[in-house]
Amino acid sequence: MKTFNILKCVFSGLLFSVIVFFIQRGRGFGLFHCLSDACFSSGVMLAGTGGLLFAAKRGVFDLMFYSVHSLFTITFKRERRESFPEYKANRRDKETDFWTPIITGAVLILLSIVFLILP
């Protein structure tokens, strides 16, 4: 499962980089400029996603998630609503990997710096 998460993160970063590269290339920029922009934009997106996952793992968004969960539970399921401490305990059991997108994003940002320095 860990290898799949790494490959998914790398693939999504490279796919976004390719899209940004062709958009920049169509505007007439140089090769290294396009490569630097592509790697930087996908690196920032991945590192930002990892940062948000890190914050969510620490419980920053728990109250917001609980309120939305309670709203949908009451509105659609008509079930007994669990209390906030129960909800928080159940959320802590879920495993969240935030290091993979942060590391992948950092590698892409470093690659962007290398492409910026090369020409």
VENTA-V815518 format. One record per helix or strand. SS is the DSSP state (2 for helix, 1 for strand). FROM is the first residue (numbers start at 1). LEN is the number of residues. If there is no record, write none. Layout:
BEGIN
ss->{SS | SS}
from->{FROM | FROM}
len->{LEN | LEN}
END
This chain:
BEGIN
ss->{2 | 2 | 2 | 2 | 2}
from->{2 | 31 | 62 | 84 | 99}
len->{25 | 27 | 16 | 9 | 20}
END
